[in-house]
Amino acid sequence: MTRPLRVFLDTNIYIIGASLSDSPEAVILHWAGFYGQAKTEVEVTVSDVLFEQILRVAKRIQGKDWGGEIVARIWQGMQVQYVLPDSAEMSVLEKSGLVPREDLEIYLAAKTGHVDCFISANRELVRSLAQEVSAFECLDAAEFVQKYIRP
């Protein structure tokens, strides 16, 4: 079983993983290099909307400085692929209804980055993407850890 080389970690993976050191999300962050040297050659896809969401959610939970720390760790420790999703494609996707409207920009960033796997703690989003989209594998954090990190 080959591990994905390019992944998209949803906002909740960063927030939960940075908050709870014994969570599957924290295991994924450690594996991907969030705390320093990555355990693998994985590349993490990021976008402006991802950073905006991290900063917004982190500010509500622990303050604006914590969000900045999370973003800084992403840039410093992880192999990052930064993408700019196409706004025209977003309009087409919005009309199609394939992806929940509130998750369109995140999905499009993952698609633009040609990721192998989309990882989220949002089980409904993972289920929706897995059913509607076959561009990449969609797993929640525990499934990803069980399948690829601790098989």
N, C-alpha and C positions, 0 to 999 in steps of 0.2 A: 504494500500500500504506500503510494507516494504522497508525501505531505504537499499541501498547496504551497507554491512559491510566491504567490501574490494574493494577499487577503485584504478585505475591507472589514474593519472593526467598527461596529455601530457605536454611537455615542455612549450608550449604556455600558458597553464593555469597558471603556475607559473610566467612567464614573464609578461603577461597581468595583472594578478591579483595583482602582487606586484607593478605594474606601475599605474594602474587605480583603485582607491579605490571604485568607484561606479559601477564597472563592475560586470557581473555575475561571472567572474573568481575570483574576490576578495571575493565575497560572499562564493564561494566554499572553498577558502583557509581559510577564517575565520571559516567556519563550520567544517573544517577538523583539525583545531588547529594550523595553520600556525602562528598565532599571539598570541599563548598561549594555554589555555585550549580549547580542542575541544568541540563542541556543541553536539557531538555524539560519539559513540564508534567506529567510522570508522577507518579502518587501510588503510594506503596509501602504495602502492607498489612502490618501487624505484629500480633503477639499475645503474650500472656504466655509461651506455650510456645515461641515463636520466641526470645524473649529468654533464657529459661532454657537453651535448647539452645546459643545463641551463647555465653553465659557459661560453661557447662559445657565445651564443646569448646575454647574459647579458653584457659581455665585449664589444660587438659591440654597445650596446645601452647606457649603463651608466658606463662602466668601470669594470675592473676585481674585484674590491672590492665588487661591488653590487652583482655579481654572488656568491661570497663567503657568503654574507649575506643571500641570498636566500637559499643556501644549508644549512647553519647553522640553519636557522629557521625551515627547514624541519626536521632536526635531533633533534632540541630542543623542538619543539612544537607539532609535529605530532606523532601519533603511526605509526611506520614505519615497513614495511616488506621489507627487502633487498633480492633481488633475483639475481642469476647468470644464465642467459639463456644458454641453451645447444647449442653449436656451430654446432654440427652435425644436429640438428633439423633446424637450420637456413639455412644450405645448402639445405635441402629438401624443405623448404618453398620457398627459392629463385627460385628453379627450377619449383615449382608449379605455380608461378605467381599469387597466391591468394591475396597477400598483396603487395602494392607498394614497390619496392626495398628499397627506402630511409627510409621507415618506418618499415622495418623488425625487427630490433633489439628492437624497442619500442614495437611493437606488441608482440614479443616473451617474453619480460619482463612481460607484462600484462598476457599473457597466462601462463607463468611459475608461476606467483603469484596467479593463480586461482582467478582472480578478478571477482567481480560481475558486474562491470561497468567500461568502458573505457571512459574518458571524454577528449575532445579536442576541441579547437577553429578551427581546420582544418576540415571544413565541408566535404571536399572531402574524407579525410581519414576516418572520421566517417561513411560516406555513404558507402565507399568501404568495410570497416570492417563489417558493419551491413549486407551488402548484401552477403559477402563471408564467414563470420565466425559467427557461432552461439554459440561460447564458452562463450560470455558475452555480455551484453547490451552495445551499443555504442551511446553516446549522445554528443551534443555540450554543452557548458557551460550554455547557456540560457535554453535549454531543461532540463538539470539536475536540475537547480535551480527551475524551474517551476514544475517539477514532484516530486522532493524529499525534497527540502528545504522550498519552499513557495507554497505548493499545494493549 
